Amino acid sequence: MTLLIGNKNALECIKQNSKYWTFKINRNSEVEVNIGGQTKLIKPEEVSAQILMKLKQSAENVIRKPIKNIVLTVPAYFDEDQKKATIKAAEIAGLHVLELIPEPSAAAYAYGFDQQKFSDTNLLVFDLGGRTLDVVIIKVKDGIFNVVAIGRDTQLGGRDFDNALMDYFMDILEKKYKKKISENVMHKLLKECIDLKHMLTATEDAK
């Protein structure tokens, strides 16, 4: 949902990626889901809200007390509409967002760059995620983190590697059997490609 939530250019994203998705989505970025035998349409904010509710429940089971206030990370390239949609998803989940932090800044915090010895430092954060690649320059001064430059590719991430593998094998299979691959086979092929990608992170070849 990261590519769709609050995205004014979602239609272009849908055109580029929909053939790889295991769910159906319309031109309004609404996802088709089957609930009790009925097909319903839900918005990306509602999908994200369901994920946040699940995370909230898991965290509450661990700390054994209710959670109301949260800090969320968002991709560095998110514009105001995407940030507002993210906050709305949290509100649907019954959560109050204290602050939104760019993911590269959060990564810098996690590695301890908020210490005083980094009071006047420029950092380069290379963030290759599941859906996007961000290369960000962060200036740290007096404990304050400011993103000063962003380079990004929203079509280069772990899932895009899966898609590239799928295209490669689909071409081989369609030429071999001389017919288009069915949706069910595509879903199975996607799982196989993800497993293959994981294997190739640890070895130079895999079947």
GROMACS elastic network, one bead per residue, 0.5 to 0.9 nm:
[ bonds ]
;  ai    aj funct       b0    kb
    1     4     6  0.52121   500
    1     5     6  0.58861   500
    1    44     6  0.58376   500
    1    45     6  0.81793   500
    1    47     6  0.74228   500
    1    48     6  0.69246   500
    2     5     6  0.57770   500
    2     6     6  0.89019   500
    2     7     6  0.89085   500
    2    44     6  0.84365   500
    2    48     6  0.86509   500
    2    74     6  0.88426   500
    2    75     6  0.84039   500
    2    82     6  0.89561   500
    2   131     6  0.78291   500
    3     6     6  0.85856   500
    3     7     6  0.70138   500
    3    10     6  0.73570   500
    3    13     6  0.71866   500
    3   131     6  0.77811   500
    3   132     6  0.88362   500
    3   154     6  0.77609   500
    4     7     6  0.52261   500
    4     8     6  0.83770   500
    4     9     6  0.83143   500
    4    10     6  0.54918   500
    4    11     6  0.87801   500
    4    13     6  0.75245   500
    4    14     6  0.82587   500
    4    29     6  0.67477   500
    4    44     6  0.65232   500
    4    82     6  0.86218   500
    5     8     6  0.88319   500
    5    10     6  0.82319   500
    5    29     6  0.83304   500
    5    43     6  0.82355   500
    5    44     6  0.52583   500
    5    45     6  0.61651   500
    5    48     6  0.84038   500
    5    81     6  0.86267   500
    5    82     6  0.59780   500
    5    83     6  0.87453   500
    5    85     6  0.62447   500
    5    86     6  0.71417   500
    6     9     6  0.89773   500
    6    10     6  0.82670   500
    6    44     6  0.80511   500
    6    45     6  0.80343   500
    6    78     6  0.89754   500
    6    79     6  0.85987   500
    6    80     6  0.85843   500
    6    81     6  0.52670   500
    6    83     6  0.74270   500
    6    84     6  0.74016   500
    6    85     6  0.51797   500
    6    86     6  0.76524   500
    7    10     6  0.51864   500
    7    11     6  0.88109   500
    7    78     6  0.88299   500
    7    79     6  0.85723   500
    7    81     6  0.71083   500
    7    82     6  0.60416   500
    7    85     6  0.89095   500
    8    11     6  0.79784   500
    8    81     6  0.80779   500
    8    82     6  0.86939   500
    9    12     6  0.58425   500
    9    13     6  0.68666   500
   10    14     6  0.61097   500
   10    15     6  0.86647   500
   10    27     6  0.82628   500
   10    28     6  0.81621   500
   10    29     6  0.68190   500
   11    14     6  0.50547   500
   11    15     6  0.62954   500
   11    16     6  0.87664   500
   11    26     6  0.89528   500
   11    27     6  0.61645   500
   11    28     6  0.76943   500
   11    29     6  0.74967   500
   12    15     6  0.51320   500
   12    16     6  0.63586   500
   12    17     6  0.87440   500
   13    16     6  0.52094   500
   13    17     6  0.61302   500
   13    18     6  0.79924   500
   14    17     6  0.52917   500
   14    18     6  0.51473   500
   14    19     6  0.86175   500
   14    25     6  0.79129   500
   14    26     6  0.84880   500
   14    27     6  0.78032   500
   14    29     6  0.78567   500
   15    18     6  0.59722   500
   15    19     6  0.80758   500
   16    19     6  0.77285   500
   16    20     6  0.89040   500
   17    20     6  0.56880   500
   17    21     6  0.68563   500
   17   163     6  0.87363   500
   18    21     6  0.52048   500
   18    22     6  0.83909   500
   18    23     6  0.82859   500
   18    24     6  0.76711   500
   18    25     6  0.76485   500
   19    22     6  0.82282   500
   20    23     6  0.89523   500
   20   163     6  0.66251   500
   20   166     6  0.83764   500
   20   186     6  0.80645   500
   20   187     6  0.85167   500
   20   190     6  0.80247   500
   21    24     6  0.73474   500
   21    25     6  0.89711   500
   21   187     6  0.84910   500
   22   183     6  0.83945   500
   22   186     6  0.85546   500
   22   187     6  0.64984   500
   23    31     6  0.71533   500
   23    32     6  0.70037   500
   23    33     6  0.79728   500
   24    30     6  0.85340   500
   24    31     6  0.59597   500
   24    32     6  0.55027   500
   24    33     6  0.81148   500
   25    28     6  0.79349   500
   25    29     6  0.59220   500
   25    30     6  0.54664   500
   25    32     6  0.59292   500
   25    41     6  0.85171   500
   26    29     6  0.54656   500
   26    30     6  0.55091   500
   26    31     6  0.67371   500
   26    32     6  0.78722   500
   26    41     6  0.88098   500
   27    30     6  0.73490   500
   28    31     6  0.88536   500
   28    43     6  0.83764   500
   29    42     6  0.86148   500
   29    43     6  0.65479   500
   29    44     6  0.69187   500
   30    41     6  0.55391   500
   30    42     6  0.52211   500
   30    44     6  0.66618   500
   31    40     6  0.80599   500
   31    41     6  0.53874   500
   31    42     6  0.52753   500
   31    43     6  0.62866   500
   31    44     6  0.72785   500
   31    47     6  0.83698   500
   32    39     6  0.63953   500
   32    40     6  0.57082   500
   32    42     6  0.67119   500
   33    38     6  0.80992   500
   33    39     6  0.55626   500
   33    40     6  0.53862   500
   33    41     6  0.63420   500
   33    42     6  0.74491   500
   34    37     6  0.58472   500
   34    38     6  0.53646   500
   34    40     6  0.62558   500
   34    41     6  0.88822   500
   35    38     6  0.52611   500
   35    39     6  0.63440   500
   35    40     6  0.69690   500
   36    39     6  0.83685   500
   42    45     6  0.81924   500
   42    46     6  0.61665   500
   42    47     6  0.69970   500
   43    46     6  0.52763   500
   43    47     6  0.65362   500
   43    48     6  0.88397   500
   44    47     6  0.50335   500
   44    48     6  0.61720   500
   44    49     6  0.84657   500
   44    85     6  0.86688   500
   44    89     6  0.83618   500
   45    48     6  0.51218   500
   45    49     6  0.60275   500
   45    50     6  0.87296   500
   45    85     6  0.62693   500
   45    86     6  0.67665   500
   45    87     6  0.88583   500
   45    88     6  0.67956   500
   45    90     6  0.84136   500
   45    92     6  0.81877   500
   46    50     6  0.63105   500
   46    51     6  0.88042   500
   46    88     6  0.88235   500
   46    89     6  0.61272   500
   46    92     6  0.72203   500
   46    93     6  0.85264   500
   47    50     6  0.52447   500
   47    51     6  0.66136   500
   47    52     6  0.88609   500
   47    89     6  0.80445   500
   48    51     6  0.51081   500
   48    52     6  0.62301   500
   48    53     6  0.86241   500
   48    86     6  0.78606   500
   48    89     6  0.58809   500
   48    90     6  0.79178   500
   48    93     6  0.86659   500
   49    52     6  0.50068   500
   49    53     6  0.60741   500
   49    54     6  0.86156   500
   49    86     6  0.87164   500
   49    88     6  0.83284   500
   49    90     6  0.58484   500
   49    91     6  0.78823   500
   49    92     6  0.58790   500
   49    94     6  0.87333   500
   50    53     6  0.50831   500
   50    54     6  0.63134   500
   50    55     6  0.87459   500
   50    89     6  0.84224   500
   50    92     6  0.85465   500
   50    93     6  0.68158   500
   51    54     6  0.51648   500
   51    55     6  0.62972   500
   51    56     6  0.85707   500
   51    93     6  0.86077   500
   52    55     6  0.50280   500
   52    56     6  0.59401   500
   52    57     6  0.85126   500
   52    89     6  0.79710   500
   52    90     6  0.68083   500
   52    93     6  0.62819   500
   52    95     6  0.86489   500
   53    57     6  0.61213   500
   53    58     6  0.86148   500
   53    90     6  0.84113   500
   53    92     6  0.88439   500
   53    93     6  0.53144   500
   53    94     6  0.78746   500
   53    95     6  0.86778   500
   54    57     6  0.51652   500
   54    58     6  0.62514   500
   54    59     6  0.86847   500
   55    58     6  0.50936   500
   55    59     6  0.61377   500
   55    60     6  0.85442   500
   56    59     6  0.52155   500
   56    60     6  0.61027   500
   56    61     6  0.86104   500
   56    66     6  0.85569   500
   56    67     6  0.68877   500
   56    68     6  0.88848   500
   56    93     6  0.85203   500
   56    95     6  0.87168   500
   57    60     6  0.51232   500
   57    61     6  0.61938   500
   57    62     6  0.88247   500
   57    66     6  0.86786   500
   57    67     6  0.86677   500
   58    61     6  0.51851   500
   58    62     6  0.66171   500
   59    62     6  0.51908   500
   59    63     6  0.63034   500
   59    64     6  0.80778   500
   59    65     6  0.88350   500
   59    66     6  0.88469   500
   59    67     6  0.80741   500
   60    63     6  0.52330   500
   60    64     6  0.51747   500
   60    65     6  0.55584   500
   60    66     6  0.57862   500
   60    67     6  0.65806   500
   61    64     6  0.52425   500
   61    65     6  0.76684   500
   61    66     6  0.89554   500
   62    65     6  0.83672   500
   63    66     6  0.83111   500
   67    70     6  0.77308   500
   67    95     6  0.76137   500
   68    94     6  0.70620   500
   68    95     6  0.50181   500
   68    96     6  0.59457   500
   68    97     6  0.86258   500
   69    95     6  0.58752   500
   69    97     6  0.59273   500
   69    98     6  0.63539   500
   70    90     6  0.87927   500
   70    95     6  0.68452   500
   70    96     6  0.61794   500
   70    97     6  0.51272   500
   70    98     6  0.58700   500
   70    99     6  0.75458   500
   71    96     6  0.85771   500
   71    97     6  0.57458   500
   71    98     6  0.55270   500
   71    99     6  0.50804   500
   71   100     6  0.60093   500
   71   101     6  0.73503   500
   72    86     6  0.86998   500
   72    87     6  0.86748   500
   72    90     6  0.89808   500
   72    97     6  0.69646   500
   72    98     6  0.81520   500
   72    99     6  0.65239   500
   72   101     6  0.62138   500
   72   102     6  0.85978   500
   72   103     6  0.89456   500
   73    76     6  0.89161   500
   73    99     6  0.85043   500
   73   100     6  0.56012   500
   73   102     6  0.55025   500
   73   103     6  0.52336   500
   73   104     6  0.88863   500
   73   105     6  0.88102   500
   73   106     6  0.69877   500
   74    77     6  0.83195   500
   74    78     6  0.68434   500
   74    83     6  0.75726   500
   74    86     6  0.82390   500
   74   100     6  0.66690   500
   74   101     6  0.62188   500
   74   102     6  0.50922   500
   74   103     6  0.54951   500
   75    78     6  0.56381   500
   75   101     6  0.85813   500
   75   102     6  0.56670   500
   75   103     6  0.54157   500
   75   104     6  0.78516   500
   75   132     6  0.84073   500
   75   134     6  0.80053   500
   76    79     6  0.86602   500
   76   101     6  0.84576   500
   76   103     6  0.61097   500
   76   104     6  0.68592   500
   76   105     6  0.86063   500
   76   134     6  0.71604   500
   76   136     6  0.78896   500
   76   147     6  0.82729   500
   76   150     6  0.73035   500
   76   152     6  0.86959   500
   77   102     6  0.83542   500
   77   134     6  0.79855   500
   77   150     6  0.73336   500
   77   151     6  0.85766   500
   77   152     6  0.74159   500
   77   154     6  0.89418   500
   78    81     6  0.79082   500
   78    82     6  0.56069   500
   78    83     6  0.63111   500
   78   102     6  0.84700   500
   79    82     6  0.53809   500
   79    83     6  0.62602   500
   79    84     6  0.87253   500
   80    83     6  0.50290   500
   80    84     6  0.60646   500
   80    85     6  0.85594   500
   81    84     6  0.51292   500
   81    85     6  0.61835   500
   81    86     6  0.86341   500
   82    85     6  0.51071   500
   82    86     6  0.62220   500
   82    87     6  0.87364   500
   83    86     6  0.50532   500
   83    87     6  0.63078   500
   83    88     6  0.86401   500
   83   100     6  0.77947   500
   84    87     6  0.51008   500
   84    88     6  0.61673   500
   84    89     6  0.86978   500
   85    89     6  0.62447   500
   85    90     6  0.87586   500
   86    89     6  0.50964   500
   86    90     6  0.64771   500
   86    91     6  0.87973   500
   87    90     6  0.51011   500
   87    91     6  0.63001   500
   87    92     6  0.87630   500
   87    95     6  0.88342   500
   87    96     6  0.80433   500
   87    97     6  0.64654   500
   87   100     6  0.84632   500
   88    92     6  0.62400   500
   88    93     6  0.86355   500
   89    92     6  0.51508   500
   89    93     6  0.63832   500
   89    94     6  0.88754   500
   89    95     6  0.87004   500
   90    94     6  0.64368   500
   90    95     6  0.51351   500
   90    96     6  0.66868   500
   90    97     6  0.69385   500
   91    95     6  0.50647   500
   91    96     6  0.61572   500
   91    97     6  0.78884   500
   92    95     6  0.73580   500
   93    96     6  0.89786   500
   97   100     6  0.72649   500
  101   104     6  0.84058   500
  101   105     6  0.66658   500
  101   106     6  0.64107   500
  102   105     6  0.54058   500
  102   106     6  0.63962   500
  102   107     6  0.88253   500
  102   147     6  0.82310   500
  103   107     6  0.61959   500
  103   108     6  0.87104   500
  103   127     6  0.82717   500
  104   108     6  0.62911   500
  104   109     6  0.87217   500
  104   124     6  0.88867   500
  104   125     6  0.59590   500
  104   126     6  0.78255   500
  104   127     6  0.68159   500
  104   134     6  0.80264   500
  104   135     6  0.83857   500
  104   136     6  0.68368   500
  104   137     6  0.87971   500
  104   138     6  0.80959   500
  104   147     6  0.84424   500
  105   108     6  0.50173   500
  105   109     6  0.62819   500
  105   110     6  0.86226   500
  105   125     6  0.82747   500
  105   136     6  0.89412   500
  105   138     6  0.72405   500
  105   145     6  0.68018   500
  105   146     6  0.79532   500
  105   147     6  0.75159   500
  106   109     6  0.50396   500
  106   110     6  0.61499   500
  106   111     6  0.87548   500
  107   110     6  0.50170   500
  107   111     6  0.64103   500
  107   112     6  0.89018   500
  107   125     6  0.78929   500
  107   127     6  0.87138   500
  108   111     6  0.52765   500
  108   112     6  0.65788   500
  108   113     6  0.55173   500
  108   114     6  0.74786   500
  108   123     6  0.82405   500
  108   125     6  0.76216   500
  108   138     6  0.86805   500
  108   145     6  0.88211   500
  109   112     6  0.52249   500
  109   113     6  0.54906   500
  109   114     6  0.56386   500
  109   115     6  0.88320   500
  109   145     6  0.89929   500
  110   113     6  0.75517   500
  110   114     6  0.85954   500
  111   114     6  0.83336   500
  112   115     6  0.61609   500
  113   116     6  0.82238   500
  113   117     6  0.82068   500
  113   118     6  0.59841   500
  113   119     6  0.86500   500
  113   140     6  0.83007   500
  113   143     6  0.86137   500
  114   117     6  0.82934   500
  114   118     6  0.66177   500
  114   119     6  0.77289   500
  114   140     6  0.80140   500
  114   143     6  0.57197   500
  114   144     6  0.79315   500
  114   145     6  0.81331   500
  115   118     6  0.57329   500
  115   119     6  0.71808   500
  115   143     6  0.70592   500
  116   119     6  0.50463   500
  116   120     6  0.87097   500
  116   142     6  0.72909   500
  116   143     6  0.65641   500
  117   120     6  0.79483   500
  117   121     6  0.89058   500
  118   121     6  0.56015   500
  118   122     6  0.88476   500
  118   140     6  0.67743   500
  118   141     6  0.76087   500
  118   142     6  0.81450   500
  118   143     6  0.74969   500
  119   140     6  0.58633   500
  119   143     6  0.55034   500
  119   144     6  0.80055   500
  120   139     6  0.74508   500
  120   140     6  0.54174   500
  120   142     6  0.66925   500
  120   143     6  0.82622   500
  121   138     6  0.82440   500
  121   139     6  0.59178   500
  121   140     6  0.50835   500
  121   141     6  0.66884   500
  122   137     6  0.68384   500
  122   138     6  0.57299   500
  122   140     6  0.61790   500
  122   141     6  0.87843   500
  123   136     6  0.80183   500
  123   137     6  0.55921   500
  123   138     6  0.50032   500
  123   139     6  0.63116   500
  123   140     6  0.76640   500
  124   135     6  0.70159   500
  124   136     6  0.56403   500
  124   138     6  0.63591   500
  124   139     6  0.89833   500
  125   134     6  0.78545   500
  125   135     6  0.57620   500
  125   136     6  0.51946   500
  125   137     6  0.64594   500
  125   138     6  0.75464   500
  126   133     6  0.76783   500
  126   134     6  0.61461   500
  126   136     6  0.66455   500
  127   132     6  0.80561   500
  127   133     6  0.57167   500
  127   134     6  0.50419   500
  127   135     6  0.61575   500
  127   136     6  0.80718   500
  128   131     6  0.80360   500
  128   132     6  0.62719   500
  128   134     6  0.64831   500
  128   135     6  0.84198   500
  128   156     6  0.79462   500
  128   157     6  0.60040   500
  128   158     6  0.76403   500
  129   132     6  0.54051   500
  129   133     6  0.61421   500
  129   134     6  0.82789   500
  129   156     6  0.83959   500
  129   157     6  0.53480   500
  129   158     6  0.62013   500
  129   159     6  0.86572   500
  130   133     6  0.84926   500
  130   156     6  0.83704   500
  130   159     6  0.54827   500
  130   160     6  0.79664   500
  131   154     6  0.66467   500
  131   155     6  0.66714   500
  131   156     6  0.63260   500
  131   158     6  0.60013   500
  131   159     6  0.57015   500
  131   160     6  0.68449   500
  132   152     6  0.73700   500
  132   153     6  0.59428   500
  132   155     6  0.59590   500
  132   156     6  0.51158   500
  132   158     6  0.78733   500
  132   159     6  0.87356   500
  132   160     6  0.86061   500
  133   151     6  0.82522   500
  133   152     6  0.55032   500
  133   153     6  0.52618   500
  133   154     6  0.63773   500
  133   155     6  0.77998   500
  133   156     6  0.56709   500
  133   157     6  0.58953   500
  134   150     6  0.69179   500
  134   151     6  0.58213   500
  134   153     6  0.67476   500
  134   154     6  0.82712   500
  135   149     6  0.83734   500
  135   150     6  0.59521   500
  135   151     6  0.50265   500
  135   152     6  0.61567   500
  136   147     6  0.69479   500
  136   148     6  0.76956   500
  136   149     6  0.57336   500
  136   151     6  0.62574   500
  136   152     6  0.83281   500
  137   146     6  0.85503   500
  137   147     6  0.60046   500
  137   148     6  0.57821   500
  137   149     6  0.51575   500
  137   150     6  0.65895   500
  137   151     6  0.88442   500
  138   145     6  0.64563   500
  138   146     6  0.55049   500
  138   148     6  0.58417   500
  138   149     6  0.73649   500
  139   144     6  0.80219   500
  139   145     6  0.58866   500
  139   146     6  0.52744   500
  139   147     6  0.64315   500
  139   148     6  0.67001   500
  140   143     6  0.61480   500
  140   144     6  0.55096   500
  140   146     6  0.64980   500
  140   147     6  0.89401   500
  141   144     6  0.53115   500
  141   145     6  0.68358   500
  141   146     6  0.83533   500
  142   145     6  0.85813   500
  147   150     6  0.75189   500
  152   156     6  0.87082   500
  153   156     6  0.56157   500
  153   157     6  0.83672   500
  154   157     6  0.76143   500
  155   159     6  0.87879   500
  155   160     6  0.64741   500
  156   159     6  0.78539   500
  156   160     6  0.56121   500
  156   161     6  0.76348   500
  157   160     6  0.51980   500
  157   161     6  0.66128   500
  157   162     6  0.89706   500
  158   161     6  0.52175   500
  158   162     6  0.66110   500
  158   163     6  0.89129   500
  158   194     6  0.89707   500
  158   197     6  0.87552   500
  159   163     6  0.62921   500
  159   164     6  0.87038   500
  159   194     6  0.82777   500
  160   164     6  0.61486   500
  160   165     6  0.86055   500
  161   164     6  0.50872   500
  161   165     6  0.63043   500
  161   166     6  0.86108   500
  161   193     6  0.88138   500
  161   194     6  0.85412   500
  161   197     6  0.76409   500
  162   165     6  0.52236   500
  162   166     6  0.61969   500
  162   167     6  0.87690   500
  162   190     6  0.70045   500
  162   191     6  0.88727   500
  162   193     6  0.57646   500
  162   194     6  0.57416   500
  162   196     6  0.88178   500
  162   197     6  0.70504   500
  163   167     6  0.61690   500
  163   168     6  0.86007   500
  163   190     6  0.78155   500
  163   193     6  0.81887   500
  164   167     6  0.51888   500
  164   168     6  0.63080   500
  164   169     6  0.88305   500
  165   168     6  0.50895   500
  165   169     6  0.63060   500
  165   170     6  0.84801   500
  165   190     6  0.85734   500
  165   193     6  0.61202   500
  165   194     6  0.86370   500
  165   196     6  0.88439   500
  165   197     6  0.83513   500
  166   169     6  0.52711   500
  166   170     6  0.58152   500
  166   171     6  0.84224   500
  166   186     6  0.82057   500
  166   189     6  0.68930   500
  166   190     6  0.64572   500
  166   193     6  0.64469   500
  167   170     6  0.51277   500
  167   171     6  0.61248   500
  167   172     6  0.87296   500
  168   171     6  0.54802   500
  168   172     6  0.66415   500
  168   173     6  0.89638   500
  169   172     6  0.50439   500
  169   173     6  0.60929   500
  169   174     6  0.85064   500
  169   189     6  0.83291   500
  169   193     6  0.88380   500
  170   173     6  0.50840   500
  170   174     6  0.59175   500
  170   175     6  0.83893   500
  170   180     6  0.85812   500
  170   181     6  0.72499   500
  170   186     6  0.83354   500
  170   189     6  0.84658   500
  171   174     6  0.53540   500
  171   175     6  0.61612   500
  171   176     6  0.85455   500
  172   175     6  0.53574   500
  172   176     6  0.61319   500
  172   177     6  0.87346   500
  173   176     6  0.50298   500
  173   177     6  0.60556   500
  173   178     6  0.78705   500
  173   179     6  0.83906   500
  173   180     6  0.86181   500
  173   181     6  0.78176   500
  174   177     6  0.53344   500
  174   178     6  0.51323   500
  174   179     6  0.53257   500
  174   180     6  0.57770   500
  174   181     6  0.66609   500
  175   178     6  0.50512   500
  175   179     6  0.74520   500
  176   179     6  0.83842   500
  177   180     6  0.83973   500
  181   184     6  0.83437   500
  181   185     6  0.63485   500
  181   186     6  0.65939   500
  182   185     6  0.53093   500
  182   186     6  0.62473   500
  182   187     6  0.88853   500
  183   187     6  0.63829   500
  183   188     6  0.88251   500
  184   187     6  0.52673   500
  184   188     6  0.65018   500
  184   189     6  0.86727   500
  185   188     6  0.50824   500
  185   189     6  0.60044   500
  185   190     6  0.85332   500
  186   190     6  0.60525   500
  186   191     6  0.87491   500
  187   190     6  0.51270   500
  187   191     6  0.65642   500
  187   192     6  0.88426   500
  188   191     6  0.53130   500
  188   192     6  0.63970   500
  188   193     6  0.87629   500
  189   192     6  0.50036   500
  189   193     6  0.61065   500
  189   194     6  0.86256   500
  190   193     6  0.50720   500
  190   194     6  0.62136   500
  190   195     6  0.86461   500
  191   194     6  0.51554   500
  191   195     6  0.62402   500
  191   196     6  0.85635   500
  192   195     6  0.51199   500
  192   196     6  0.60788   500
  192   197     6  0.86412   500
  193   197     6  0.61017   500
  193   198     6  0.86124   500
  194   197     6  0.51165   500
  194   198     6  0.63193   500
  194   199     6  0.87233   500
  195   198     6  0.51492   500
  195   199     6  0.62909   500
  195   200     6  0.87378   500
  196   199     6  0.50686   500
  196   200     6  0.62109   500
  196   201     6  0.88756   500
  196   206     6  0.67080   500
  196   207     6  0.72504   500
  197   200     6  0.50963   500
  197   201     6  0.65837   500
  197   206     6  0.88963   500
  198   201     6  0.53999   500
  198   202     6  0.74398   500
  199   202     6  0.57109   500
  199   203     6  0.63492   500
  199   204     6  0.86423   500
  199   205     6  0.81032   500
  199   206     6  0.65972   500
  200   204     6  0.59224   500
  200   205     6  0.62793   500
  200   206     6  0.64878   500
  201   204     6  0.78308   500
  203   206     6  0.72432   500
